[in-house]
Amino acid sequence: MTPEHALEIRDLTVELGGRRILHEVGFTVPRGEVVGIIGPNGAGKSTLLSCVYRHIAYQRGEITVDGRELRTLPRRELARLIAAVPQDTPFAFDLTVEDIVAAGRIPHTGAFARNRDHDRGIIDECLRRVNVEHLRHRSAATLSGGERQRALLGRALAQDAPILVLDEPTNHLDLANQEQLLELVHEHTGTSLVAIHDLNLAAEYCDHIVVLRDGAVVTDGPPERVLTPELLHDVFRVRAHVVPHPESGRPHVITSARRVRSGVDAQNSVRQ
Ligand SMILES: Nc1ncnc2c1ncn2[C@@H]1O[C@H](COP(=O)(O)OP(=O)(O)OP(=O)(O)O)[C@@H](O)[C@H]1O
């Protein structure tokens, strides 16, 4: 493993609105790996990712790529290093899908430069990879949630950055598109950091999982070490079975059946 483009987060502490949201968060995203961040609602996943793509400022700690603190990098250089798919991205203008994907080239060409043949080729390829080629002239304002999400991934891929950061990228996507999107992330030869709610997708596509709760890291490690019934109960307050996936052998989470959870069966058996 070469050290370049491994992402390191150390002692990250963030306060927003007078509340401490992240507490000394630290972990490494090794080069070429997909690292998933999981945790209950409000755990701080989006806040953490927003620090990485510098949408919000952190009070203490460091985020470095190749030993360089991200706060010290000019915006354009940051955009050549890190491509982001944030949650609920607003579009400032009425752009077409092609404009959105083409925006991924701005860090390389400048905002007003005409896309050269090389850039045009990348844009066409990215439109095709995220399966929005047929929508290229459509206004972004008219897209469904899933089409929009795929266009944003197209933009991030067109940015051709060694680090991808994605916040809940499978939200709004149907099953086939969830898998296709995570395949694209997996195929990305660089390093990826992904916040994800679906534990089974996390188990299948991530090399490493970081668990956040109340703004702090509870544990991190490979999916088979992290996704245990004990952790799921402790962090997510669910009773669950974890079985090996019949094809991949990766952990697969099955939450307890409603009747078992509610104790109905237990009560009936007491009455009988
Ligand atoms: N600007 C803000 N001011 C005050 N509190 C904030 C602000 N932004 C986020 N928070 C709070 O920080 C906490 C973490 O929010 P965050 O969105 O990072 O969590 P999350 O893990 O991404 O949640 P979810 O799974 O629901 O998307 C929440 O309690 C949220 O209300």
The ligand as a Tripos MOL2 file, in Angstrom:
@<TRIPOS>MOLECULE
LIG
   31    33     1     0     0
SMALL
NO_CHARGES

@<TRIPOS>ATOM
      1 N1        -26.3460   23.0050   12.1310 N.pl3     1 LIG1
      2 C1        -26.6340   22.2410   13.1750 C.ar      1 LIG1
      3 N2        -26.8690   22.8000   14.3880 N.ar      1 LIG1
      4 C2        -27.1570   22.0270   15.4580 C.ar      1 LIG1
      5 N3        -27.2090   20.6840   15.4400 N.ar      1 LIG1
      6 C3        -26.9780   20.0850   14.2670 C.ar      1 LIG1
      7 C4        -26.6700   20.8080   13.0700 C.ar      1 LIG1
      8 N4        -26.4820   19.9300   12.0810 N.ar      1 LIG1
      9 C5        -26.6620   18.7070   12.6020 C.ar      1 LIG1
     10 N5        -26.9590   18.7970   13.9200 N.ar      1 LIG1
     11 C6        -27.2240   17.6950   14.8370 C.3       1 LIG1
     12 O1        -26.0710   16.8570   14.8260 O.3       1 LIG1
     13 C7        -26.4430   15.5150   15.0560 C.3       1 LIG1
     14 C8        -25.8150   14.6450   13.9810 C.3       1 LIG1
     15 O2        -26.4400   14.9240   12.7370 O.3       1 LIG1
     16 P1        -26.0080   14.1870   11.4030 P.3       1 LIG1
     17 O3        -26.8960   14.6880   10.3180 O.co2     1 LIG1
     18 O4        -24.5510   14.3280   11.2440 O.co2     1 LIG1
     19 O5        -26.3530   12.6870   11.7830 O.3       1 LIG1
     20 P2        -26.4940   11.4090   10.8320 P.3       1 LIG1
     21 O6        -25.8020   10.2890   11.5310 O.co2     1 LIG1
     22 O7        -26.0470   11.7470    9.4500 O.co2     1 LIG1
     23 O8        -28.0520   11.1970   10.8750 O.3       1 LIG1
     24 P3        -29.0740   10.4770    9.8410 P.3       1 LIG1
     25 O9        -28.7590    9.0110    9.8790 O.co2     1 LIG1
     26 O10       -30.3950   10.7690   10.4770 O.co2     1 LIG1
     27 O11       -28.9140   11.1050    8.4860 O.co2     1 LIG1
     28 C9        -27.9780   15.4750   15.0670 C.3       1 LIG1
     29 O12       -28.4100   15.4490   16.4090 O.3       1 LIG1
     30 C10       -28.3550   16.7910   14.3990 C.3       1 LIG1
     31 O13       -29.5940   17.2580   14.8900 O.3       1 LIG1
@<TRIPOS>BOND
     1     1     2 1
     2     2     3 ar
     3     2     7 ar
     4     3     4 ar
     5     4     5 ar
     6     5     6 ar
     7     6     7 ar
     8     6    10 ar
     9     7     8 ar
    10     8     9 ar
    11     9    10 ar
    12    10    11 1
    13    11    12 1
    14    11    30 1
    15    12    13 1
    16    13    14 1
    17    13    28 1
    18    14    15 1
    19    15    16 1
    20    16    17 2
    21    16    18 1
    22    16    19 1
    23    19    20 1
    24    20    21 2
    25    20    22 1
    26    20    23 1
    27    23    24 1
    28    24    25 2
    29    24    26 1
    30    24    27 1
    31    28    29 1
    32    28    30 1
    33    30    31 1
@<TRIPOS>SUBSTRUCTURE
     1 LIG1         1 GROUP 0 **** ****
